[in-house]
């Protein structure tokens, strides 16, 4: 149903329902168009999550990431898992504004990433990597919460 505010639109010459309003130039600049579009804050919160998930997917699509450095290679790859998922965890809790759903979604993505890697030549899907990824997600969530609490105190 159309909402009647009883206000006068400078563009229409009279009182009109909100659904029939002509947008003002200011409302167009603020991201509010004639038809209700996607909320800018939702885009601002979720676009980094999607981009970072794409980066993780791209790294997982590389057939072999070995550097032939022996144990250092394994340590480096596991630290990379931890860091990339810590970033994902921070971005997820920023987007969702709730730590438990952010953790669940991060772990779910980690599982899907390992399944994806099982189909990439030279890569293996590993439950150990899911555990490392989950630890990274948790650390990212904790770091984001600590930074957010610090900002609120300042």
MONORZI-V648342 format. One record per run of one state. SS is the DSSP state (alpha for helix, beta for strand, coil for the rest). FROM is the first residue (numbers start at 1). LEN is the number of residues. If there is no record, write none. Layout:
# MONORZI-V648342
ss;from;len
SS;FROM;LEN
SS;FROM;LEN
This chain:
# MONORZI-V648342
ss;from;len
coil;1;7
beta;8;2
coil;10;4
beta;14;2
coil;16;2
alpha;18;3
coil;21;4
alpha;25;5
coil;30;10
alpha;40;21
coil;61;10
alpha;71;26
coil;97;2
alpha;99;20
coil;119;8
alpha;127;27
coil;154;1
